Each structure stands twice: as C-alpha cells, then as structure tokens.
Amino acid sequence: MFPAVSVAWNISNEPFFENLDLISSLKLRASWGQQGNQEIGNYPYSSLVETGILEYPFGGVISTGTEIVETGNENIKWETTTQTDFGIDMSLWEDRLSIIADYYIKRTDDILVRVPLPQSAGAFNPPYVNAGEVENKGLEFAVSYRQTTNDWHYEIGANIATIDNKVISLAGTEPLLGGFGLSDGPITRTEPGYPLGSFYLYKMEGIFQSQEEIDASAFQADDTRPGDVKFADLNGDNVINDDDRAHIGNPFPDFTLGLSLSVRYKNFDLSTLVQGVFGNDVYFLYGNFAYETQLRGFNSYAKILDRWTPTNTNTDIPKVSVDDRNNNRRISTRFLEDGSYVRVRNLTLGYTFNDMLKTDKIKDLRIYVSAQNLFTYTKYSGLDPEIQANTNDTQGYNVSSDLAVGIDWGTVPAPRTVLVGMNLKF
Amino acid sequence: MRNNIYTPILLVLFSVWFASCTDVLDKEPLGVLDANNYFKTAEDAIQGVNAAYQPLLMNNENNNFYWVFGTLASEEALAGGDGSRPGIIEIDIMKHTAATQEINDFWKLNYAGIVQANTVISKTPQVDADQALKDRVIGEALFLRSYYHFILTQVFGDVPLILEIQAPDEVNVFRTPKAEVLAQIASDCELAATLLPLSYAGNDLGRATKGAALALAAKAYLYLKDYNSVLNRIADIKALGIYALQADYRNNFYDSTQNNSESVWEIQHENLELGVGNFLNQWWLSKKVMDGYGFCEVSMEFVNAFEPNDPRLKFTVARHNEPYFGVTYKRWKHQLYSHTIR
C-alpha cells in the first residue's frame, strides 16, 4: 500500500487578495507520498535462460544450447520512495509571468539497482538488488514569461534544478563496486555518506621530476622513474597501494539548467532549447588511449606531444613508455574531469507563407531550418560530455550497471544534425 | 474575473493505492524462459548441458586463453604478434597484473562454465526423462565443472570452489585451498565415471565419457600426490579396453583422424564463421608466414628439447623450407605467399 497526501492553499482566492492586480494567482503546496517502483523488467527474481544459442559441435554437427543470461534474485522486493515536497506556484501580470518553485526530499528505500557480480558467479547480466536507502534532495525552480502584441509573440522559459544524492545505508555490509574499467577497476564505490556510484580513485599529485623526489616519496613501483605520475599517499603508510584510494568525484551534477525561447515576428518563427549541466565529474576512461601509448597501435591525442621529458618538465602528462611500469594509467584523478557543459540542443528558424498562397487548396506552408546539438560549450576534453552508459562496465554483458554512470569509454558522441524542412497543411 | 472569489479553497486530497497484497497477483512467468521453469524435458536437460561445453572452445568468441599460461609464461614460446594483445606480452615477460585482460577473460570464461554446469546439475533431477539420460547429463556436467575448476586451479592455485547455484547475496566467496579443490574434482569425477557411458556415436561424439572422467580424477590425484589412486584410476582406464596409442603420431592432428583411440577426450571444433571453430591455427602461425599472427613463436630452446630424430618434432614445429603436414613453409619476405593455411 502506498499512501499519499497533498495540501494546497490558493491564497489568491482569499478576500484580501481581491484588489491585487499584480499577482493573478498564488498557491502554496505541500505533499507527502509514497510510491513503489518495479520498473525493472519482468521476473528479476528468477534466472533467465536464452535458448537456441549455437554452442558446440558434437560429432561434427553444431548443437544449440540453452544458456543462463541473467541471474535472478529470489529475495527481490519493491523499491519504496517517500517524497516530501513544498512548493509555490505564482503568476503575475495576468499570467504573463509564472513562477514555480519546489523543494523536495526523496528517500528511496530498498533501491533497485543492477549490481555487478564477481566473475566467479558467472558474470552474467548484473541482477537487480535492493541495495539500501538513498536520499535525493534538491530545489527546482522554473520561470516563464510570455507576451503577445500585434506582430510579436514571445515566450521565454528557464528552469534550474539542484540535486544532492547520498546513500544513507546499504542493505549488505560490503560497499558496492561498479565501473570495471580497462585497467585496475572498479572505478566506483557505493557506500553510506557518498553518492551512488561515487568515484573512488588514487589522487595524482603531479609528475616526479627527479630520482631524489622519487626516493623521498612513498614507494610506488620498483621501476618508478622521473616523468612518472606521483600519487598521493593518502593513508600515510609510505606505500602507494589500494588503501590510498578515496572518494574523489561525484557523477551527479550540482545543478542542471534548461532555457527555452520561442519568438514569432510576423511570419518568422524562431525557437531554441538550451541545456546545461554543472558540477558533475566524468571519468575520462578513454584517456587510457588518448594520453598513453599502447603496445597496440592506437593513435593518441596531440596533447601527448606535451609529455614529460627531461627538457619539458612543466606538464601534467607523464613520460611515454611501452609497458607503463609505474602504472601511470591506474584509476586516478588524472583522468577525472569536470563534465559541465552547456549545449544548444535545438535551434529552429521558420517562415510561414499562409497569406501569400494563391490557392486555397493549401492552407499553410512553412519552411524551416532546424539544428540539433548545434553548439556545445565545455572544458571537457573527451568526445562528448554527455556520457552514454556503456556496457563495457559490466564486462561486455549487454546492460550497463547503475553504479557506473559518468564513465566515458569514448562512445559515439551525440551527432550535430541540420534539417531543412517544409510543412504543408491541406 | 474570478467567479468564486469569496470561497476559500482548501484542497485536501487523500489517495490510497492498493498494490500487490494478495497471492492472486503473483503469477508464474508466461513465455519467459525462466531457469526455474525451463528444465522440464529430456531435450531441455541436453540443451542445458550443451551450453556447458561452450567455454572449451579456443576462439575469439569466448577468449579461452588457457594456452597462454602454459606456453607463453614458460620459455617454450614467445609472445610475438602485432601488439594487439598486450596482455599476452605482459604474461610472457611476467609483468601481468590482476587487470591483465587475458587473465580476467580466462577466469570469467571458466566460471561461466561452472555456473552453467551447476544449473544443469541442480535442475536435471527434476526433468521428465529416463534415468539413464539424466545420469548421463549430470555426469557430463560434473565432469565439465571439474575440468573448469581443474584448469583454474592450475593457473591460479587456490580458487573459489562453486558447487551450487548462488543467490546474489552469497556470491562474495573466499578462495578454497587448492588441495580441497583437487579433492572435490577427484571425487566428482569418480562419481561422474559411474554415470557416464563408455563412448558415444554419431552426433554425440565429443561428450564426456567414463574414460575422460577417470582420467581427470587421475590427474587430480597426481597433483594431490596420491600416487596409489593415480595408478588405480589409470588401471580403470586401461581396463575399459578402448584406448591405444596411434602407430602414426601425426594422426592426432588430421581432421580425418580426430577422436581416435589415442584420444581419451577431445575438445571439438567445427566452424569458425559460426563461432564454434578454433582460432589457434592463425594465432600460432608464425608472423614470418603470411596471415600468421605469431602470438606464439616457439623458442629454439623448445625445439632443442626434442631428442635427435624425434619423429614428433616435424609435426610439432613448422620450420623454414621443411614440409609440415604437406605444406612447405617459407619465411615471408614481402612477397605473396600462395598457400592458404588450414
């Protein structure tokens, strides 16, 4: 059973509001509710098998077989979200300006996430697990203004939302691991006090400039040489090992922004949609290729020309080496970047010929040019700051893990498309 | 403008939704292949165990790198190639880490086989089939589970010993000491030997046999240094009376003389395009020969380990200007080489 209660007070209907022309409506809202989530496909409690897979030749004849493709979780139960929300709806100047503001606290119990299994369990599609309790809270604010005069009509809208995601408790005692990368994964670690899929990394301090500096620092590897990455000895035991990793980096943005604009002047129309994401971290896993050399002949970014050499010491790119004996490519802040971006999602310009048409068979004719993903403003050095989840995180199984968002495997970026079109109405 | 301006409005909404509270709503899955409901017929059990053989194949589809650990990690051969498998070079020069891809792939592949075998072992008893078939299928799965554990323990030493279907909260297990893994293999194989047939005909050729199970039990005892048991199992194999060495060593490598009397159990390969073929021909073929990947260039040390005039050498190592299974290989120096290697 999932109960919900909501209360609203339409203040603008009160007698004392009668003579206020500025504010056309004002409403205060509060709500509390619980909701269940089971949007996790069918039958997550049982292991799934796929039939008819070509398996193996017996006596020269290729036989089919039935393979387990996903392990089930017999103990699975509903995820329950309890949301408390306080809001204001206000409109001014005869509804031309409207403002909506909300503050919400959302606690999700028994959150359903796909948690990768250790490979000794078969490494199938990760099963859904009721992982624990997660809290999301934030502020949502939306404002829009519209006005129409004889020739002009315009509407401007903006919204901003903040999100603060934190794991309150875990169902099991062990932290959940995610983001099994190319090198020494897992990249993320989920545990109370940190966001879901929080990056758990070594910290890069800089580049070793001399043998003396290496000797005076915590031990990293037998073959550490000047030009290698210096990692921080976070626990102070004078050895760099797995215990020197820490929660550095949050895949969730501090806030997201949306802007929309729609203008009509006589027969012209122009509309645009701009989206922004700020303050999220992205793990540039592709940097394993971009900023390192490989035994395999992949190309690198041109930036690798600025690598450390005895004569080029003021750089953050370590020396190149064939076998990377210091393990410079280990999962560290070296590949952690700010994933903030602003993207012009859509821009459309159109012209309507309705009153110029000499036939009444066509009611309306509009031609337009529309561009998707026209511009992106970002400092992120990968292909696209809008990261697509990648199934490499689950070692090739065909779903991605919920605990590995914000890891960039260099997937195909969102394309920029330009459309020229015509609308005809009869 | 506003009609009911004098009416104070207080809206209270109270809504209650009822969700699954009764058993009526708990339906069995329909049309979804749920492992709990799948295993019903003899054919289901056979299909299940067929899938447990798949990890044996030596190709790109499943990344079986068993050969790397014995051959490249030793001085028998060097990892050549074009660098497209940096992991095998890491293993060759002993710079591998837990992150080396081939090591992970090998681990994952064999545990996929173990989990599949465990499913077959636990589900087959309930299927509607005659007992002889159920015994055979369970025997095959026991043998395969033992084989996968065996090669894992050869490479890694102590490994998790997985003998049951695990719930997601039971998957974080410790490694089991190698001796316990081997003891389990020996006893499972001895049990499998009582369930499996002596041989197969036609479209079942290549499945695990009684002899294969006894041989793997003997190998497990060998690593346990229980030599009496080794001798007993080998005596059991001999008593089966169906195995003998080939008069001509090369028969072990011809397509037409596969599964001969010298072969106790043999991994079957058939068709590369359909994903059930063997890639090692090309991977191992020297880079000095056109189309060769050269992932496993034999060392002179290996060649010199053969005694003079050992007839096996010329069927083991292809050398410059010498015939090897009917093809005379030459070092490839920028001119096209006309033979297609099969």
Interface residues (C-beta under 8 A of the other chain):
Chain A: M1 F2 P3 A4 V5 S6 V7 A8 W9 N10 N13 E14 P15 E18 G36 N42 Y43 S46 S47 L48 V49 E50 T51 I53 L54 E55 Y56 P57 F58 G59 G60 V61 I62 S63 T64 G65 T66 E67 I68 T71 G72 N73 E74 N75 W78 V115 L117 P118 Q119 S120 A121 G122 A123 F124 P127 V129 G172 E174 L182 S183 D184 G185 Q294 L295 R296 G297 D323 R325 N327 Q395
Chain B: R2 N4 I5 Y6 T7 P8 I9 L10 L11 V12 L13 F14 S15 V16 W17 F18 A19 C21 P29 V32 L33 D34 A35 N36 N37 Y38 D44 Q47 G48 V49 N50 A51 A52 Y53 Q54 L56 L57 D82 G83 S84 P86 I89 E90 I93 K95 T97 A98 A99 N104 W107 K108 Y111 A112 I114 V115 Q116 T119 V159 P160 I162 I165 Q166 A167 P168 D169 V171 N172 V173 Y200 A201 G202 N203 D204 L205 G206 R207 Q268 H269 E270 N271 L274 G275 V276
